[in-house]
Amino acid sequence: MKKKCIAIVGPTASGKTPVSIELAKKLDTEIISADSRQVYKHIPIASAIPSSEERQGIKHYFLEELELDEKFNAGEFGRKGREIIDTIFAEGKTPVIVGGSGLYIQSLIDGFFEEEIKDEEIRKKLFDDLEKYGKEYLYNKLLEIDIESAQKITPNFYRRIIRALEVYYVSGKKISDLHKEKPEINFETVQIGIHLDRNILYEQINKRVDDMISKGLLKEVEWLKENGYHYSTHNSLNTVGIKEVFKYFEGEYTYYNMIEMIKQNTRRYAKRQLSWFRRDKRINWINIENKIDTAEILKLIN
């Protein structure tokens, strides 16, 4: 019988963190954060990293480990995360995974096929590069990273080139390699989805944004600006909350518009997260509007 992990998934601001903390305390275990932005340093407010008080002494992996200019992707997260899972299993414990980055969770618990690797923002940037620099520019990029794939197409097939580049930038794997292999997963994962009524979720999103502003989000982004960081040049910053504050500093938004756009774009992000997770029929959805019932969750892994 394969060993089991628990994964707490769901949209942003749904309450995944307190659920994962309570579970980890009950199980005397450690937490793997599956969040594509919390892995970076210098943006704790924008990425809603749980404070040391909130963590209650529970060891977390993939929180504030990388500098903003370091490249990281779902494929690398999956490989490193499975090594950590093996270490936690070796200690006789049940790993708890928590996060809202669906592709990261999928990479960790399933591995993934090429057709499942998608990132709308990266794809948009590649099409922008196509318009600015042309097909040959993108083709040469592909030659640098995946000559096997490049040799099978010509620059005229720009959509296939963009697709191969997207796969590489998201997963860290060549599309030619992904067609040949998928990692062996030596554990099972019980997935718990956090469900909230939409109105309550939106209220919590709005409150979180207000809290981020009061905690110093603008000062956090001002530090980024003063130190030469920008969301257009650092993919680690291409995220809701940071982009809107930069646009406020650059005169594109008023202060009021900035806050409203952060809330609106966060709600849209939550919708995309829910769409992703609802496709996975293995997820056990629970409602935590009244209280965190860890006993209900623990029954699912016995």
C-alpha positions in Angstrom: 0.0 0.0 0.0 1.3 3.5 -0.9 1.9 6.0 1.8 -0.5 9.0 1.8 -0.2 12.8 1.8 -2.9 15.4 2.5 -3.2 18.3 0.1 -5.3 21.3 1.2 -6.4 23.2 -2.0 -8.7 26.0 -3.0 -8.9 29.6 -4.0 -7.0 32.5 -2.5 -8.3 33.8 0.8 -10.5 30.8 1.4 -8.8 29.8 4.7 -6.4 27.1 3.5 -3.6 28.2 5.8 -5.4 27.8 9.2 -6.7 24.4 8.1 -3.2 23.2 7.2 -1.8 24.5 10.5 -4.4 22.7 12.5 -3.9 19.5 10.6 -0.1 19.7 10.9 -0.4 20.2 14.7 -2.7 17.2 15.0 -0.4 15.0 12.9 2.9 16.4 14.3 4.1 16.9 10.8 5.5 19.5 8.3 3.9 21.6 5.6 4.9 21.9 1.9 3.7 25.2 0.5 2.5 24.9 -3.1 2.4 28.6 -4.1 4.3 30.0 -7.1 4.9 33.4 -5.4 5.4 32.6 -1.7 8.6 30.8 -2.6 10.2 34.3 -3.2 11.8 36.6 -0.7 10.9 40.3 -0.3 7.2 40.1 -1.0 5.6 38.7 2.1 2.6 41.1 2.1 1.8 40.8 -1.6 2.1 37.0 -1.5 0.2 36.6 1.8 2.9 34.6 3.4 1.7 33.3 6.9 3.5 35.1 9.7 5.7 33.2 12.2 2.9 33.5 14.7 0.4 32.0 12.2 2.8 29.1 11.5 2.8 28.2 15.2 6.1 26.5 15.1 5.2 24.2 12.2 8.1 23.8 9.7 7.2 25.0 6.2 9.0 24.4 2.9 9.1 26.7 -0.1 8.4 29.9 1.8 10.7 32.8 1.1 13.5 30.6 -0.2 14.5 32.3 -3.5 15.6 35.7 -4.7 13.3 37.6 -7.0 15.6 37.1 -10.0 15.9 33.3 -9.6 13.9 31.2 -12.0 11.6 28.6 -10.6 8.8 26.6 -12.2 6.2 23.9 -11.6 8.5 21.1 -12.8 11.3 22.0 -10.5 8.8 22.4 -7.6 7.5 18.9 -8.3 10.9 17.3 -8.3 12.1 19.0 -5.1 8.8 18.6 -3.4 8.8 14.8 -3.9 12.3 14.7 -2.3 10.9 16.5 0.7 7.9 14.2 0.9 10.2 11.2 0.9 12.1 12.8 3.8 8.9 13.4 5.8 7.8 9.9 5.2 11.2 8.6 6.4 10.5 10.4 9.7 7.2 8.4 10.0 5.0 11.5 9.3 2.2 12.4 6.9 3.1 15.3 4.8 0.6 18.2 4.5 0.6 20.1 1.2 -1.2 23.5 1.0 -1.6 25.9 -1.8 -3.7 27.4 -4.6 -1.3 27.0 -7.5 -3.0 24.2 -9.3 -0.2 23.4 -11.7 2.3 23.2 -8.8 0.2 20.8 -6.9 -0.4 18.7 -10.0 3.3 18.6 -10.8 4.0 17.5 -7.2 1.3 14.8 -6.8 0.9 13.5 -10.3 3.7 14.7 -12.5 2.2 16.1 -15.7 1.8 15.6 -19.4 2.8 18.3 -21.8 -0.8 19.2 -22.7 -1.6 20.0 -19.1 1.1 22.7 -18.8 -0.3 26.2 -19.3 0.4 29.7 -18.2 -1.7 32.5 -19.8 0.7 35.3 -18.8 3.8 33.6 -20.2 1.9 32.8 -23.4 0.9 36.4 -23.7 4.4 37.6 -23.3 5.6 35.2 -26.0 3.0 36.5 -28.4 4.2 40.0 -27.5 7.7 39.0 -28.3 6.5 37.6 -31.6 5.0 40.9 -32.5 8.1 42.9 -31.4 10.9 40.7 -32.6 9.5 38.3 -35.1 9.3 34.5 -35.7 13.1 34.0 -36.1 13.7 35.5 -32.7 11.4 32.9 -31.0 12.8 30.1 -33.1 16.3 30.9 -32.1 15.2 30.9 -28.4 13.8 27.4 -29.0 17.0 26.2 -30.6 18.9 27.3 -27.5 16.8 25.3 -25.1 15.3 22.4 -27.1 17.2 21.7 -30.3 15.3 18.4 -30.8 11.9 20.1 -31.0 13.3 23.0 -33.1 14.6 20.7 -35.7 11.1 19.2 -36.3 9.6 22.6 -37.2 10.4 25.8 -39.0 10.0 29.4 -37.9 6.8 29.7 -39.9 5.1 27.3 -37.4 5.2 30.1 -34.7 2.3 28.7 -32.6 4.2 25.4 -32.1 7.3 27.3 -31.2 5.4 29.4 -28.7 3.9 26.3 -27.2 7.3 24.6 -26.8 8.7 27.7 -25.2 5.7 28.1 -22.9 6.1 24.5 -21.7 9.8 25.0 -21.0 9.3 28.3 -19.1 6.4 26.9 -17.0 7.8 23.4 -16.2 11.6 23.7 -16.7 11.3 20.6 -19.0 11.8 20.3 -22.7 8.6 19.5 -24.6 10.6 16.7 -26.4 11.5 15.1 -23.0 7.9 15.4 -21.7 6.7 13.4 -24.6 8.9 10.6 -23.5 8.6 10.4 -19.8 6.4 11.0 -16.7 7.7 10.5 -13.1 6.7 7.6 -11.0 4.7 8.7 -8.0 5.3 6.5 -5.0 2.6 7.9 -2.8 -1.2 8.7 -2.8 -2.7 12.1 -2.1 -6.0 12.8 -0.4 -7.0 16.2 -1.7 -9.2 18.5 0.5 -10.9 21.4 -1.3 -11.9 24.4 0.8 -15.4 25.5 -0.2 -17.0 28.8 0.7 -20.1 30.5 -0.5 -19.0 32.9 -3.2 -20.2 36.0 -1.4 -18.3 35.0 1.7 -15.2 34.3 -0.3 -15.4 37.7 -2.0 -15.8 39.4 1.4 -12.7 37.6 2.6 -10.8 38.6 -0.5 -11.8 42.3 0.0 -10.8 42.1 3.6 -7.4 40.6 2.8 -6.7 43.3 0.3 -7.6 46.0 2.8 -5.3 44.2 5.3 -2.5 44.1 2.8 -2.8 47.9 2.3 -2.8 48.5 6.0 0.2 46.2 6.6 2.4 48.2 4.1 1.9 46.8 0.6 2.8 50.1 -1.0 6.0 50.3 1.0 6.8 46.8 -0.1 6.4 47.6 -3.7 8.2 50.9 -3.3 11.2 49.0 -2.1 11.0 46.8 -5.2 10.9 49.9 -7.4 13.8 51.5 -5.6 15.9 48.4 -6.0 15.3 48.0 -9.7 12.6 45.3 -9.7 9.5 45.5 -11.9 6.8 43.0 -12.9 7.6 43.5 -16.6 11.2 42.3 -16.1 10.8 39.8 -13.2 8.3 37.0 -13.6 8.3 36.5 -9.9 6.5 39.9 -9.6 4.0 39.3 -12.4 1.2 38.9 -9.9 -2.0 40.5 -8.6 -1.3 43.2 -6.0 2.2 44.1 -7.2 1.2 45.0 -10.7 -1.6 47.3 -9.6 0.6 49.2 -7.1 3.3 49.7 -9.8 0.6 51.1 -12.1 -0.5 53.5 -9.3 3.1 54.7 -8.9 3.4 55.1 -12.6 0.2 57.3 -12.7 -2.0 54.8 -14.5 -4.3 54.3 -11.5 -5.6 56.6 -8.7 -5.2 55.3 -5.2 -8.9 54.3 -5.1 -8.7 52.6 -8.5 -5.6 50.7 -7.5 -7.4 49.1 -4.5 -10.5 48.3 -6.5 -8.4 46.7 -9.2 -6.5 44.6 -6.8 -9.8 43.3 -5.4 -11.3 42.8 -8.8 -8.3 41.0 -10.2 -8.0 38.8 -7.1 -11.6 37.7 -7.5 -10.9 36.9 -11.1 -7.9 34.9 -10.0 -10.0 33.0 -7.5 -12.4 32.1 -10.2 -9.6 30.7 -12.3 -8.3 28.7 -9.4 -11.8 27.2 -8.7 -12.2 26.3 -12.4 -8.9 24.4 -12.3 -9.6 22.5 -9.1 -13.2 21.6 -10.0 -11.9 19.6 -13.0 -10.2 17.2 -10.5 -12.9 14.8 -9.3 -10.6 13.3 -6.7 -10.9 16.5 -4.5 -13.1 16.1 -1.4 -14.8 19.5 -0.9 -15.5 20.6 2.7 -17.2 23.8 4.0 -15.4 25.6 6.8 -17.7 28.6 7.2 -18.5 27.6 10.8 -15.3 26.0 12.1 -12.2 24.0 11.1 -13.2 20.3 11.4 -9.9 18.4 11.2 -11.5 15.2 12.4 -13.6 15.1 9.2 -10.4 15.5 7.2 -8.5 12.9 9.2 -11.2 10.3 8.5 -10.4 10.5 4.8 -6.8 9.3 5.2 -7.5 6.3 7.5 
